[in-house]
Amino acid sequence: MDKLMKMKRYIMALLVAAMVSATANAQLAPLGAMYYHNQYLNNPAFAGIGQGLEVGAGFRQQWSTMPGSPKVQVLTGSYALTPKTGLGLNVYNDQTGLFKRTRVVGSYAYHLPLNGDNDRLSFGVSLGFMDEMVDQGLMDGDPNDPSIGNFNDRRQYVDGDFGVAYTGGKLRLQAAMPNLRNSLGFSKDGEQVVNEARFFAAASYKISLSQSEGVGLEPKVAFRGVRGTDNIFDFGANFTFIDEKIGLMAIYHSTESTSFGFSARLSRNFDLMGIYSSNTAALAGQTNGSFELNLKVNLFNK
C-alpha cells in the first residue's frame, strides 16, 4: 500500500514538473506578434485602441513536427466601444505532449486623450481564468489512473493582467504586469512557476525614411522580468514599405535567440504575418525553432 501511494505521488510530481516546464518555455518564448502585429496579446491597455473591431488569430508550432511538440493557438478580439473606452477578449491555449493549458480573460481599457494630436495615455486590466489538464486520450498508459484524475480535477483559478501605454504620433511606451495572481502573491504554495513572466516594458519610435515611397522604420527595445531566471532584453526593428502594406521584422533576444517576420496587408481589412524564431541557447540543437502564423481582421472600421 505504501509503495502504491509513493508511486502515485511520484506520478503527480512528474505531471506537475512537466506542466511547469511547458509553462516556462511558453513564458521564455512568447508569441512574436505581440511586438508589432497585435500588442493587445501582452498588454490589456491596447484593447480597443484602434477603430472598430479587430479580431486576431495565431498559431505556432515547431518547424520540424515531432510527436508531443509544443503547439500554441490564440484568439483575440479588441473593440473600440467609445473613443475613450475599449473591450477585449484573449483566449490562449498551448499543448506540450499530454499537457494542455487554457487561459481566457476579458479586458477593459480606458484611453485618456492628452492633446489634439491623438496622443493618449491608456490603462487596461484583464480578468479571467486559467485551466491546466492532462489529455487522457493521448496516454499510452492507464487513462483511469487516479493520479491523473486528481490532477485534472483541480479547480480553475482566477488570473488577470494590468497594463499602461502611451501612444503618440511616433513614440510608444508601455508597461504590463501579466499573471497578477502570482505576481501579487495570491497563489498557493507549490503553484508558482519558475520562468513565469512578471513584468514587461517596451519603447518604440516610428521613423519615416521616405514619405514619397512610404518607407518607414520602427526600432524597439523591450524588457521582460521573469521569475527565477535572468531577465530578458529584446532589441528589434520593423521595416515597412508602401505605407505599411508590407513589413519586415527582426528581433534579437538576450536568450541568444532571434525572430524574423514578414507581414502583408492583404486588403483594407485583412493583415497576415509569419514569424520564424530560433531556439534559445539552452535549447539549441534540440529542435529547429518554431514557426508562427497570425491573421488580423478589422471590422466596422470607418
For each residue, the residues with C-beta under 8 A, 3 or more apart:
1: 4 5
2: 5 6
3: 6 7
4: 1 7 8
5: 1 2 8 9
6: 2 3 9 10
7: 3 4 10 11
8: 4 5 11 12 146 147
9: 5 6 12 13
10: 6 7 13 14
11: 7 8 14 15 145 147 148
12: 8 9 15 16 147 150 151
13: 9 10 16 17
14: 10 11 17 18
15: 11 12 18 19 99 134 147 148 151
16: 12 13 19 20 151 190
17: 13 14 20 21
18: 14 15 21 22 96 97 98 99
19: 15 16 22 23 99 101 132
20: 16 17 23 24 193 194
21: 17 18 24 25 96
22: 18 19 25 26 70 94 96 97 99 101
23: 19 20 26 27 101 193 195 196
24: 20 21 27 28 193 194 195 196
25: 21 22 28 29 70 96 195
26: 22 23 29 30 70 72 94 101
27: 23 24 30 193 195 196 197 226
28: 24 25 195 226 229 232 255 280
29: 25 26 255 257 277 280 290
30: 26 27 34 41 42 197
31: 34 41 58 60 72 74 292 294
32: 35 37 249 251 259 261 275 277 292
33: 36 37 38 41 56 58 273 275 292 294
34: 30 31 37 38 39 41 42 43
35: 32 39 202 220 222 234 236 238 249 251
36: 33 39 218 220 238 247 249 261 263
37: 32 33 34 56 261 263 271 273 294 296
38: 33 34 41 56 58 76 294 296
39: 34 35 36 42 43 46 165 174
40: 43 44 46 47 49 54 56 76 78 88 90 107
41: 30 31 33 34 38 56 58 74 76 90
42: 30 34 39 163 176 178 200
43: 34 39 40 46 124 161 163 165 174 175 176 200
44: 40 47 88 90 105 107 108 109 124 125 126 161 162 163 176
45: 49 109 122 123 124 163 164 165 174 176
46: 39 40 43 49 78 88 109 122 124 163 165 174
47: 40 44 78 79 86 87 88 107 108 109 124
48: 78 79 80 81 85 86 87 88 109 111
49: 40 45 46 78 80 86 109 111 120 122 165 167
50: 54 78 80 298 301
51: 80 298 300 301 302
52: 79 80 298 299 300 301 302
53: 77 78 79 80 298 299 300
54: 40 50 76 77 78 79 296 297 298 299
55: 75 76 77 78 296 297 299
56: 33 37 38 40 41 74 75 76 77 78 294 295 296 297
57: 73 74 75 76 294 295
58: 31 33 38 41 72 73 74 75 292 293 294 295
59: 71 72 73 74 292 293 294
60: 31 70 71 72 290 291 292 293
61: 65 69 70 71 72 290 291
62: 65 66 69 70 287 288 289 290 291
63: 276 287 288 289 290 291
64: 287 288
65: 61 62 69
66: 62 69 287
67:
68: 96 97 98
69: 61 62 65 66 96 287
70: 22 25 26 60 61 62 94 95 96 290
71: 59 60 61 94 95 96
72: 26 31 58 59 60 61 92 93 94 292
73: 57 58 59 92 93 94
74: 31 41 56 57 58 59 90 91 92 93
75: 55 56 57 58 89 90 91
76: 38 40 41 54 55 56 57 88 89 90 91
77: 53 54 55 56 88 89
78: 40 46 47 48 49 50 53 54 55 56 86 87 88
79: 47 48 52 53 54 86 87 88
80: 48 49 50 51 52 53 83 85 86
81: 48 85 86 87
82: 85
83: 80 111 113
84: 110 111 112 113
85: 48 80 81 82 108 109 110 111
86: 47 48 49 78 79 80 81 107 108 109 110 111 124
87: 47 48 78 79 81 106 107 108 109
88: 40 44 46 47 48 76 77 78 79 106 107 108 109 124 126
89: 75 76 77 104 105 106 107
90: 40 41 44 74 75 76 103 104 105 106 107 126 128
91: 74 75 76 102 103 104
92: 72 73 74 102 103 104
93: 72 73 74 100 101 102 103
94: 22 26 70 71 72 73 100 101
95: 70 71 99 100 101 135
96: 18 21 22 25 68 69 70 71 99
97: 18 22 68 138
98: 18 68 134 135 136 138 139
99: 15 18 19 22 95 96 132 133 134 135
100: 93 94 95 132 133 134 135
101: 19 22 23 26 93 94 95 130 131 132
102: 91 92 93 130 131 132
103: 90 91 92 93 128 129 130 131 159
104: 89 90 91 92 128 129
105: 44 89 90 126 127 128 129 159 160 161
106: 87 88 89 90 126 127 128
107: 40 44 47 86 87 88 89 90 124 125 126 161
108: 44 47 85 86 87 88 124 125
109: 44 45 46 47 48 49 85 86 87 88 122 123 124 125
110: 84 85 86 122 123 124
111: 48 49 83 84 85 86 120 121 122
112: 84 120 121 122 123
113: 83 84 118 119 120
114: 119 120 121
115: 119
116:
117: 168 169
118: 113 168 169
119: 113 114 115 166 167 168 169
120: 49 111 112 113 114 166 167
121: 111 112 114 164 165 166
122: 45 46 49 109 110 111 112 163 164 165 166 167
123: 45 109 110 112 163 164
124: 43 44 45 46 47 86 88 107 108 109 110 161 162 163 164 165
125: 44 107 108 109 160 161 162 163
126: 44 88 90 105 106 107 160 161 162
127: 105 106 158 159 160
128: 90 103 104 105 106 158 159 160
129: 103 104 105 156 157 158 159
130: 101 102 103 156 157 158 159 181
131: 101 102 103 156
132: 19 99 100 101 102 154
133: 99 100 151 152
134: 15 98 99 100 139 148 151 152
135: 95 98 99 100 138 139
136: 98 139 143 148 152
137: 143
138: 97 98 135
139: 98 134 135 136 142 143 148
140:
141: 145
142: 139 145
143: 136 137 139 148
144: 148 149
145: 11 141 142 148 149
146: 8 149 150
147: 8 11 12 15 150 151
148: 11 15 134 136 139 143 144 145 151 152
149: 144 145 146 152 153
150: 12 146 147 153 154
151: 12 15 16 133 134 147 148 154
152: 133 134 136 148 149
153: 149 150
154: 132 150 151
155:
156: 129 130 131
157: 129 130 181 187 191
158: 127 128 129 130 181
159: 103 105 127 128 129 130 179 180 181
160: 105 125 126 127 128 180 181
161: 43 44 105 107 124 125 126 176 177 178 179 180
162: 44 124 125 126 176 177 180
163: 42 43 44 45 46 122 123 124 125 174 175 176 177
164: 45 121 122 123 124 174 175 176
165: 39 43 45 46 49 121 122 124 172 173 174 175
166: 119 120 121 122 171 172 173 174
167: 49 119 120 122 172
168: 117 118 119 171 172
169: 117 118 119 206
170: 205 206 207
171: 166 168 203 204 205 206
172: 165 166 167 168 202 203 204 205 206
173: 165 166 202 203
174: 39 43 45 46 163 164 165 166 200 201 202 203
175: 43 163 164 165 199 200 201 202
176: 42 43 44 45 161 162 163 164 199 200 201
177: 161 162 163 180 183 198 199 200
178: 42 161 183 197 198 200
179: 159 161 182 183 196 197 198
180: 159 160 161 162 177 183 184 186
181: 130 157 158 159 160 184 186 187
182: 179 185 186 187 191 192 193 196 198 227
183: 177 178 179 180 198 199
184: 180 181
185: 182
186: 180 181 182
187: 157 181 182 191 192
188: 191
189:
190: 16
191: 157 182 187 188
192: 182 187 196 227
193: 20 23 24 27 182 196 227
194: 20 24 227 228 229
195: 23 24 25 27 28 226 227 228 229
196: 23 24 27 179 182 192 193 226 227 228
197: 27 30 178 179 200 224 225 226 227
198: 177 178 179 182 183 225 226 227
199: 175 176 177 183 223 224 225
200: 42 43 174 175 176 177 178 197 222 223 224 225
201: 174 175 176 222 223
202: 35 172 173 174 175 220 221 222 223 234
203: 171 172 173 174 220 221 222
204: 171 172 218 219 220 221
205: 170 171 172 218 219
206: 169 170 171 172 216 217 218
207: 170 216 217 218 219
208: 211 215 216
209: 215 216 217
210: 213 214 215
211: 208 214
212:
213: 210 241 242
214: 210 211 240 241 242 243 244 245
215: 208 209 210 239 240 241
216: 206 207 208 209 239 240 244
217: 206 207 209 237 238 239 240
218: 36 204 205 206 207 237 238 240
219: 204 205 207 236 237
220: 35 36 202 203 204 234 235 236 237 238 251
221: 202 203 204 233 234 235 236
222: 35 200 201 202 203 233 234 236
223: 199 200 201 202 231 232 233 234
224: 197 199 200 231 232 233 234
225: 197 198 199 200 231
226: 27 28 195 196 197 198 229 230 231 232
227: 182 192 193 194 195 196 197 198
228: 194 195 196
229: 28 194 195 226
230: 226 254
231: 223 224 225 226
232: 28 223 224 226 253 254 255
233: 221 222 223 224 253 254
234: 35 202 220 221 222 223 224 251 252 253 254
235: 220 221 251 252
236: 35 219 220 221 222 249 250 251 252 259
237: 217 218 219 220 249 250 251
238: 35 36 217 218 220 247 248 249
239: 215 216 217 247 248 249
240: 214 215 216 217 218 243 244 245 246 247
241: 213 214 215 244 245 246 247 248
242: 213 214 245 246
243: 214 240
244: 214 216 240 241 247 265
245: 214 240 241 242 264 265
246: 240 241 242 263 264 265
247: 36 238 239 240 241 244 261 262 263 264 273
248: 238 239 241 261 262 263
249: 32 35 36 236 237 238 239 259 260 261 262 263 275
250: 236 237 258 259 260 261
251: 32 35 220 234 235 236 237 258 259
252: 234 235 236 258
253: 232 233 234 256 257 258 259 280
254: 230 232 233 234
255: 28 29 232 280 281 282
256: 253 280 281 284
257: 29 253 277 278 279 280 281 289
258: 250 251 252 253 277 278
259: 32 236 249 250 251 253 275 276 277 278
260: 249 250 275 276 277
261: 32 36 37 247 248 249 250 273 274 275 276
262: 247 248 249 273 274
263: 36 37 246 247 248 249 271 272 273 274
264: 245 246 247 271 272 273
265: 244 245 246 268 270 271
266: 270 271 272
267: 270
268: 265 298 301
269: 297 298 299 301
270: 265 266 267 295 296 297 298
271: 37 263 264 265 266 295 296 297 298
272: 263 264 266 293 294 295 296
273: 33 37 247 261 262 263 264 293 294 295 296
274: 261 262 263 291 292 293 294
275: 32 33 249 259 260 261 291 292 293 294
276: 63 259 260 261 289 290 291 292
277: 29 32 257 258 259 260 289 290 292
278: 257 258 259 284 289
279: 257 283 284 285 286 287 288 289
280: 28 29 253 255 256 257 283 284
281: 255 256 257 284
282: 255
283: 279 280 286 287
284: 256 278 279 280 281
285: 279
286: 279 283
287: 62 63 64 66 69 279 283 290
288: 62 63 64 279
289: 62 63 257 276 277 278 279
290: 29 60 61 62 63 70 276 277 287
291: 60 61 62 63 274 275 276
292: 31 32 33 58 59 60 72 274 275 276 277
293: 58 59 60 272 273 274 275
294: 31 33 37 38 56 57 58 59 272 273 274 275
295: 56 57 58 270 271 272 273
296: 37 38 54 55 56 270 271 272 273
297: 54 55 56 269 270 271
298: 50 51 52 53 54 268 269 270 271 301
299: 52 53 54 55 269
300: 51 52 53
301: 50 51 52 268 269 298
302: 51 52
